[in-house]
Amino acid sequence: MIGKASQMNTTVWRWFPHGLIAAMALVFAVNGYMVYDALKTFPGQAGQDGFDLSNEYQRVLATAQQQAALGWRIEAELTGTRNPVLHLSDRTGTPLADAAIEAHAERPVGPAETTVLTFQPLEAGRFQSDKSLYSGQWDLMLTVIAHDQQYSTTRRIIVK
């Protein structure tokens, strides 16, 4: 009996409970830091106009139906110089040549960064921005006005 007790004191398994406790303490410390960091960086609000938007949700639905009825297609791509290019067409595929475009690009994640874009016509239904964008993801916030109609949408592009 005494031999087994002295043999147990020399095996590596005697440290197993201590290792388990240390691993759980590490998990607890990491989770504690993540809670602290989340509380420290939380802005305190989920959105600017959620309540007002919910009160006028019928207007939001009507706008979505009106835009769907237009059937406009707005496609975004990049030139070799990182300038956004838009292809605009109506429901039949006819280019929207006489469109006016109001646009800005925003970063979807990370620090807020907004770039106002001005689009110039290249050919019928094809418009190119005057500014190039830095590498990363961008959301193009677009409002297209043509034929006394307005269409607002967002297109995400990735600049390499």
C-alpha beads as a LAMMPS data file, in Angstrom:
LAMMPS data file: protein, C-alpha beads

160 atoms
159 bonds

1 atom types
1 bond types

-500.0 500.0 xlo xhi
-500.0 500.0 ylo yhi
-500.0 500.0 zlo zhi

Masses

1 110.0

Atoms # bond

1 1 1 0.000 0.000 0.000
2 1 1 2.772 2.377 0.853
3 1 1 4.513 1.483 -2.407
4 1 1 1.459 2.430 -4.488
5 1 1 1.122 5.819 -2.752
6 1 1 4.753 6.708 -3.435
7 1 1 4.371 5.485 -7.039
8 1 1 1.315 7.759 -7.514
9 1 1 3.295 10.781 -6.332
10 1 1 5.845 10.226 -9.110
11 1 1 3.428 9.810 -12.046
12 1 1 2.494 12.681 -14.342
13 1 1 -1.228 12.143 -13.689
14 1 1 -0.915 13.746 -10.266
15 1 1 -0.795 17.114 -12.107
16 1 1 -3.996 16.460 -14.072
17 1 1 -6.372 18.186 -11.575
18 1 1 -4.067 21.220 -11.451
19 1 1 -3.937 21.402 -15.271
20 1 1 -7.715 21.154 -15.469
21 1 1 -8.147 23.970 -12.966
22 1 1 -5.577 26.116 -14.819
23 1 1 -7.354 25.554 -18.170
24 1 1 -10.722 26.528 -16.679
25 1 1 -9.155 29.630 -15.092
26 1 1 -7.736 30.616 -18.503
27 1 1 -11.163 30.219 -20.148
28 1 1 -12.736 32.264 -17.345
29 1 1 -10.122 35.032 -17.753
30 1 1 -10.562 35.212 -21.556
31 1 1 -14.362 35.346 -21.230
32 1 1 -14.047 38.034 -18.553
33 1 1 -11.885 40.147 -20.855
34 1 1 -14.335 39.736 -23.748
35 1 1 -17.250 40.857 -21.536
36 1 1 -15.228 43.860 -20.341
37 1 1 -14.248 44.824 -23.906
38 1 1 -17.819 44.442 -25.176
39 1 1 -19.197 46.668 -22.422
40 1 1 -16.434 49.239 -22.867
41 1 1 -17.021 49.590 -26.634
42 1 1 -20.846 49.277 -26.699
43 1 1 -22.334 52.548 -28.010
44 1 1 -25.508 52.139 -25.969
45 1 1 -28.011 52.086 -28.796
46 1 1 -28.969 49.651 -31.498
47 1 1 -30.030 52.154 -34.139
48 1 1 -30.930 55.733 -34.808
49 1 1 -34.494 55.505 -36.042
50 1 1 -35.846 52.027 -35.343
51 1 1 -38.943 53.218 -33.464
52 1 1 -39.804 55.863 -36.054
53 1 1 -39.222 53.380 -38.860
54 1 1 -41.544 50.838 -37.244
55 1 1 -44.271 53.469 -36.940
56 1 1 -44.083 54.145 -40.682
57 1 1 -43.545 50.589 -41.850
58 1 1 -46.468 50.766 -44.270
59 1 1 -44.603 53.517 -46.125
60 1 1 -41.496 51.307 -46.245
61 1 1 -43.532 48.438 -47.707
62 1 1 -45.175 50.748 -50.269
63 1 1 -41.756 52.028 -51.365
64 1 1 -40.465 48.468 -51.743
65 1 1 -43.512 47.505 -53.839
66 1 1 -43.147 50.602 -56.031
67 1 1 -39.471 49.822 -56.662
68 1 1 -40.237 46.165 -57.414
69 1 1 -42.897 47.279 -59.909
70 1 1 -40.306 49.380 -61.739
71 1 1 -38.171 46.287 -62.314
72 1 1 -34.951 48.280 -62.699
73 1 1 -31.653 46.411 -62.615
74 1 1 -28.606 48.070 -61.109
75 1 1 -25.317 46.210 -61.360
76 1 1 -21.996 47.423 -59.965
77 1 1 -18.452 46.526 -60.971
78 1 1 -14.978 48.046 -60.798
79 1 1 -12.576 49.348 -63.398
80 1 1 -8.876 48.514 -63.295
81 1 1 -8.333 51.808 -61.487
82 1 1 -10.848 50.848 -58.748
83 1 1 -13.556 53.238 -59.921
84 1 1 -17.093 51.896 -59.468
85 1 1 -19.114 51.486 -62.671
86 1 1 -22.894 51.094 -62.700
87 1 1 -25.007 49.387 -65.367
88 1 1 -28.622 50.593 -65.246
89 1 1 -31.493 49.039 -67.170
90 1 1 -35.266 48.862 -66.955
91 1 1 -37.409 45.729 -66.770
92 1 1 -37.050 45.063 -70.522
93 1 1 -33.251 45.404 -70.453
94 1 1 -33.271 48.845 -72.089
95 1 1 -30.461 51.005 -70.655
96 1 1 -31.491 53.915 -68.445
97 1 1 -29.475 56.531 -70.325
98 1 1 -30.928 59.692 -68.808
99 1 1 -30.583 58.713 -65.142
100 1 1 -29.332 60.946 -62.352
101 1 1 -27.398 59.138 -59.637
102 1 1 -26.836 60.196 -56.037
103 1 1 -24.317 57.916 -54.346
104 1 1 -21.847 57.427 -51.571
105 1 1 -19.702 54.493 -50.507
106 1 1 -19.538 53.295 -46.907
107 1 1 -17.459 50.679 -45.142
108 1 1 -19.805 47.945 -43.831
109 1 1 -17.472 47.060 -40.959
110 1 1 -14.729 48.758 -39.038
111 1 1 -14.295 52.486 -38.540
112 1 1 -16.876 54.633 -40.293
113 1 1 -15.595 55.863 -43.627
114 1 1 -17.829 57.502 -46.223
115 1 1 -16.883 58.630 -49.730
116 1 1 -19.273 60.732 -51.813
117 1 1 -19.342 59.524 -55.423
118 1 1 -20.305 61.410 -58.567
119 1 1 -21.157 59.263 -61.583
120 1 1 -20.610 60.413 -65.156
121 1 1 -22.235 58.693 -68.161
122 1 1 -19.925 56.574 -70.322
123 1 1 -22.557 55.228 -72.704
124 1 1 -26.267 54.440 -72.557
125 1 1 -27.030 52.978 -69.134
126 1 1 -23.372 52.821 -68.050
127 1 1 -21.960 55.305 -65.525
128 1 1 -18.499 55.598 -63.942
129 1 1 -17.575 57.184 -60.621
130 1 1 -15.150 60.072 -60.454
131 1 1 -13.348 58.542 -57.456
132 1 1 -11.496 55.313 -56.934
133 1 1 -11.915 53.333 -53.716
134 1 1 -9.331 51.867 -51.366
135 1 1 -8.998 48.118 -50.917
136 1 1 -11.641 46.301 -48.904
137 1 1 -15.416 45.975 -48.784
138 1 1 -17.666 48.903 -49.648
139 1 1 -21.436 49.359 -49.682
140 1 1 -22.571 51.648 -52.485
141 1 1 -25.653 53.529 -51.259
142 1 1 -27.416 54.491 -54.481
143 1 1 -30.424 56.579 -55.427
144 1 1 -31.232 56.518 -59.144
145 1 1 -33.718 58.989 -60.587
146 1 1 -35.056 58.483 -64.126
147 1 1 -38.397 58.984 -65.873
148 1 1 -39.736 60.852 -62.796
149 1 1 -39.186 57.714 -60.701
150 1 1 -36.779 57.107 -57.836
151 1 1 -35.051 53.825 -56.962
152 1 1 -32.866 53.406 -53.863
153 1 1 -30.659 50.395 -53.290
154 1 1 -27.349 49.200 -51.899
155 1 1 -24.690 47.225 -53.751
156 1 1 -21.665 45.665 -52.061
157 1 1 -18.379 45.617 -53.909
158 1 1 -14.996 44.251 -52.912
159 1 1 -11.971 46.236 -54.003
160 1 1 -8.776 44.214 -54.268

Bonds

1 1 1 2
2 1 2 3
3 1 3 4
4 1 4 5
5 1 5 6
6 1 6 7
7 1 7 8
8 1 8 9
9 1 9 10
10 1 10 11
11 1 11 12
12 1 12 13
13 1 13 14
14 1 14 15
15 1 15 16
16 1 16 17
17 1 17 18
18 1 18 19
19 1 19 20
20 1 20 21
21 1 21 22
22 1 22 23
23 1 23 24
24 1 24 25
25 1 25 26
26 1 26 27
27 1 27 28
28 1 28 29
29 1 29 30
30 1 30 31
31 1 31 32
32 1 32 33
33 1 33 34
34 1 34 35
35 1 35 36
36 1 36 37
37 1 37 38
38 1 38 39
39 1 39 40
40 1 40 41
41 1 41 42
42 1 42 43
43 1 43 44
44 1 44 45
45 1 45 46
46 1 46 47
47 1 47 48
48 1 48 49
49 1 49 50
50 1 50 51
51 1 51 52
52 1 52 53
53 1 53 54
54 1 54 55
55 1 55 56
56 1 56 57
57 1 57 58
58 1 58 59
59 1 59 60
60 1 60 61
61 1 61 62
62 1 62 63
63 1 63 64
64 1 64 65
65 1 65 66
66 1 66 67
67 1 67 68
68 1 68 69
69 1 69 70
70 1 70 71
71 1 71 72
72 1 72 73
73 1 73 74
74 1 74 75
75 1 75 76
76 1 76 77
77 1 77 78
78 1 78 79
79 1 79 80
80 1 80 81
81 1 81 82
82 1 82 83
83 1 83 84
84 1 84 85
85 1 85 86
86 1 86 87
87 1 87 88
88 1 88 89
89 1 89 90
90 1 90 91
91 1 91 92
92 1 92 93
93 1 93 94
94 1 94 95
95 1 95 96
96 1 96 97
97 1 97 98
98 1 98 99
99 1 99 100
100 1 100 101
101 1 101 102
102 1 102 103
103 1 103 104
104 1 104 105
105 1 105 106
106 1 106 107
107 1 107 108
108 1 108 109
109 1 109 110
110 1 110 111
111 1 111 112
112 1 112 113
113 1 113 114
114 1 114 115
115 1 115 116
116 1 116 117
117 1 117 118
118 1 118 119
119 1 119 120
120 1 120 121
121 1 121 122
122 1 122 123
123 1 123 124
124 1 124 125
125 1 125 126
126 1 126 127
127 1 127 128
128 1 128 129
129 1 129 130
130 1 130 131
131 1 131 132
132 1 132 133
133 1 133 134
134 1 134 135
135 1 135 136
136 1 136 137
137 1 137 138
138 1 138 139
139 1 139 140
140 1 140 141
141 1 141 142
142 1 142 143
143 1 143 144
144 1 144 145
145 1 145 146
146 1 146 147
147 1 147 148
148 1 148 149
149 1 149 150
150 1 150 151
151 1 151 152
152 1 152 153
153 1 153 154
154 1 154 155
155 1 155 156
156 1 156 157
157 1 157 158
158 1 158 159
159 1 159 160
